[in-house]
Amino acid sequence: MSALKREHDTISGKDPGEVKSELIEKTSRLYGQLARSFEDLSTKTTRPDLKKLLIDFAYEAQEDRTKIETAITEKELEIEVSDISYEMFDHLEENYGPEDSGEKIIKNAINLSNNLRNVFSIISREYTEPSIKEMFDKLQKHEVLRKNELEELYDEIVTKGEW
């Protein structure tokens, strides 16, 4: 192989299909961890409304995991995305409020989604192989959507005090 990489090379030099399968498998595990994290956050609140919403987010993360695993064989990832991030609460500090406060729990959920989005963004930028780049760009935009939903929830519960 020449010193210059071809456009479709992978960072590791492995076959793009093999790399994509490995990345999908690892991403599937990340979504399983995300679901468990949302479930864990749901146990930290005494508010039934917030508990239910976090369990719903956990269920959604499990559905996402299934869709990602299906993408290995189907070659296409059907997942809802957003191109625009609200970034309404990115300026807030991470550690504040009591452990079971809605504010802290939702902010932690926002951080989980944002961290996952950052990982997918890096993968999307680093890989030039079109199917890998496209899949992780879509996953990054999916996490933008999830973060936006969590920020709307934060706005309703904490800022507007509607709950």
C-alpha positions in Angstrom: 0.0 0.0 0.0 1.3 3.4 -0.8 2.0 6.0 1.8 -1.0 8.0 0.7 -4.4 6.5 1.7 -7.0 6.0 -0.9 -10.3 7.7 -0.4 -12.1 4.5 0.8 -9.4 3.2 3.2 -10.2 2.8 6.8 -8.0 4.1 9.6 -7.0 0.5 10.6 -6.4 -0.6 7.1 -9.0 -3.4 7.5 -11.7 -4.1 5.0 -14.4 -1.4 5.2 -17.2 -4.0 5.6 -15.4 -5.6 8.5 -14.7 -2.2 10.2 -18.4 -1.2 9.7 -19.5 -4.5 11.3 -17.2 -4.0 14.3 -18.3 -0.4 14.7 -22.0 -1.4 14.6 -21.4 -4.1 17.2 -19.7 -1.7 19.5 -22.3 1.0 18.9 -25.0 -1.6 19.7 -23.3 -2.1 23.1 -23.2 1.7 23.6 -26.9 1.9 23.0 -27.5 -0.9 25.5 -25.4 1.0 28.0 -27.4 4.2 27.2 -30.6 2.3 27.9 -29.3 1.1 31.2 -28.1 4.6 32.1 -31.6 6.0 31.5 -33.1 3.2 33.6 -30.6 4.0 36.3 -31.5 7.7 36.2 -35.2 6.7 36.5 -34.5 5.1 39.8 -33.0 8.3 41.2 -36.1 10.4 41.0 -39.2 10.3 43.2 -41.3 12.0 40.5 -43.5 9.5 38.7 -43.8 11.6 35.6 -40.0 12.0 35.2 -39.5 8.3 36.0 -41.9 7.3 33.2 -40.2 9.6 30.7 -36.8 8.3 31.5 -38.0 4.7 31.2 -39.5 5.7 27.8 -36.0 7.1 26.8 -34.5 3.7 27.9 -37.0 1.8 25.8 -36.3 4.1 22.8 -32.5 3.5 23.2 -33.2 -0.3 23.1 -35.3 0.2 20.0 -32.3 2.1 18.5 -30.0 -0.7 19.4 -32.2 -3.2 17.5 -32.3 -0.9 14.4 -28.5 -0.6 14.6 -28.1 -4.4 14.8 -30.4 -4.7 11.8 -28.3 -2.3 9.8 -25.5 -4.9 9.6 -27.6 -7.1 7.3 -29.9 -4.5 5.8 -27.1 -2.0 4.9 -29.4 0.9 5.8 -30.2 2.5 9.1 -33.7 3.8 9.4 -33.6 6.2 12.3 -35.1 9.6 13.0 -32.6 12.5 12.9 -32.3 16.2 13.4 -29.8 18.5 11.7 -30.3 21.4 14.2 -29.2 21.3 17.8 -31.0 23.6 20.2 -28.0 23.8 22.5 -30.4 25.5 25.0 -28.7 24.3 28.1 -25.1 23.5 27.1 -23.9 26.3 29.3 -25.2 24.7 32.5 -22.9 23.2 35.1 -22.9 19.4 35.4 -23.0 19.0 39.2 -25.8 20.9 40.9 -28.9 20.2 42.9 -29.9 17.2 45.0 -29.3 13.7 43.4 -33.0 13.1 42.8 -33.8 16.6 41.5 -35.4 16.7 38.1 -32.9 19.3 37.1 -29.9 17.2 37.8 -31.4 14.0 36.4 -32.4 15.6 33.1 -29.0 17.4 32.8 -27.3 14.0 33.3 -29.4 12.5 30.6 -28.6 15.4 28.2 -24.9 14.8 28.9 -25.2 11.1 28.2 -26.8 11.8 24.8 -24.3 14.6 24.0 -21.3 12.4 24.8 -22.6 9.7 22.5 -23.2 12.3 19.8 -19.6 13.5 20.2 -18.3 9.9 19.7 -20.4 9.4 16.6 -19.3 12.8 15.2 -15.6 11.8 15.6 -16.2 8.5 13.9 -18.1 10.2 11.0 -15.3 12.6 10.5 -12.5 10.1 10.7 -13.8 7.5 8.3 -13.9 8.3 4.6 -15.6 5.0 3.6 -19.1 6.2 2.5 -21.2 3.6 4.3 -19.4 4.1 7.6 -19.4 7.8 7.3 -23.0 8.0 6.4 -24.1 5.6 9.2 -22.3 7.5 11.9 -23.3 10.9 10.6 -26.9 9.6 10.8 -26.4 8.3 14.4 -24.8 11.7 15.4 -27.9 13.5 14.1 -30.1 11.0 15.9 -28.4 11.9 19.2 -28.9 15.6 18.3 -32.6 14.8 18.1 -32.6 13.0 21.5 -30.7 15.8 23.1 -33.2 18.3 21.7 -36.0 16.2 23.2 -34.3 16.1 26.6 -33.7 19.9 26.4 -37.4 20.5 25.7 -38.2 18.3 28.7 -35.7 20.3 30.9 -37.3 23.5 29.7 -40.8 22.3 30.6 -39.9 20.8 34.0 -37.2 23.2 35.3 -37.4 26.5 33.5 -41.2 26.8 33.1 -42.0 24.7 36.1 -44.9 23.0 34.3 -44.7 19.8 36.2 
